[in-house]
Amino acid sequence: MTNDQFTFGINETYDHFPSTSPVFNFDKDGIFSSDVVLVPLEDGDRCKALRSMGKKVIAIDLNPLSRTARESDISIIDNVLRAIPNIEYWIKKYKKTKKENLISIVNNWNNDIMLKNILIYISKRLNSMF
């Protein structure tokens, strides 16, 4: 087995939208066939395109006001170097959780409310500094 067998995006791609931007090209065996996609860096256009395809989008972004954060289903407002180990922690924690419970968690997640809560936290933190 070679590393190329696990590398997506280097072979045939599917152009989902009429655009010359590579942001809209999806590997048929990679992102195009997935249910959930992690967008590790700012890319609001990709988040929007993926959601229009019915994908659940998890995005990591430092800015809770960015298009990336607002276009995602689940926004992780943090530095990518901190966020990835935290994602790994939660994957391990929920690994043995029943599928119905996981679906309930996802279905009850409200990204807009979470982003508002983050902004409230940031505002209180800034006010406490002065």
N, C-alpha and C positions, 0 to 999 in steps of 0.2 A: 504494500500500500504506500503510495507516495503522498507528499504534502499537497500536490495539485488536486488530489481527489477531494480535499476539504477546502479548497480555495474557490470561492464563488466570485463572479463578476469578471473573470478573465475570458470566458467563453461567450457563446451566443447570448445576447441579451434581448429582452422584450421591451420595446418602446411603448410605454403605456400612454404617454401623452405626446401630442405633436409639439416637439421642442427639440432644439439642437443641443440643449444642455444635457450633459451626462447624468445630472441629478435625477432625471426621469427614466434612466435605463435600469432595468432590473433583471438579474440573472434568473432564468426560469427555475433553476434548482435551488436558488438561494432565497433572496428577499421575496421574489414573486410567489413562491410556494409556501411562505411562512404565514403564521397567524399573528405573531408578535414580532416587532422589530425594535431593536435598541438603536437610537440615534445618539451616539456618544458626544457629538459636538454640534454647535449651532447650525441648524439647517431647517429653517421654517418651511421652505418650499418643499423639501423632501417629506417632512412631517405631514404637511397638507396633502400631498400626492398619495402617501401611504394610507392615510385615513380615508381618502376618497376611494381607495381600493378595498376598504373593509378591514384593514390591518389595525391591530392594537399597537399604538406607538408609545414607547417609553423613551423620554429624551432627558439628557443631562445638559444642564445649562446653568451658568452662574446668575443669570438675570431673570427674575420671575416675571418681568414685563416684556420679555422678548417674544417674537412670533413663534420661535421654537417651543418655548414653554407653553404658550397659549394654544398652539396647534396640536399639542401632544395629548394623549389620553392620560398619561401619567408623567408628570414632570418631576425630575429630581434636581432640586436647586442646590448645586454643590460643585466643587471642583471634580473633574473627571477622575483624577488620581485618588481622591477620597471616596468617590461614589462607587467605583467598581468593586473595591473590597467590601463595601457596605451591601451592595447588591448580592455579592457572593454569600455574605453572612445570612441575608434573608432567604436566599434560595435554600441554603442548608437548613435553616430553621423551619421552613415550610415544606420541606421535601416529603415528609410523611403525612402531611395534611390531606384530608379527603378532598377529592376533586370538587365535590359540591361546595365545600367550604371555600376553596380557592376561587371558584366561579363567583360566589357570593361577595367575596372581598373585592374582586375586580368590578363586578356590576354595581357595587355600592360606592366605589371610589368616585369622588367628584373633584376633578382637577381644578375647576374654577374656585371652589371653596378652599382647597388646599393652597392655591396661589394667593388668595386673599389672606389666609392665615399667615403665610410667609411674609407678606407685605406688612401685616400688623406687627409681627415679631421684629422685623427690620426697623420699622418706625419706632417701636418702643425702645429697641436697643440704641438707635441713634439719639433719641431724646434723653436717654439715661447718661449719655456721654457728655452732655453739655449742661 
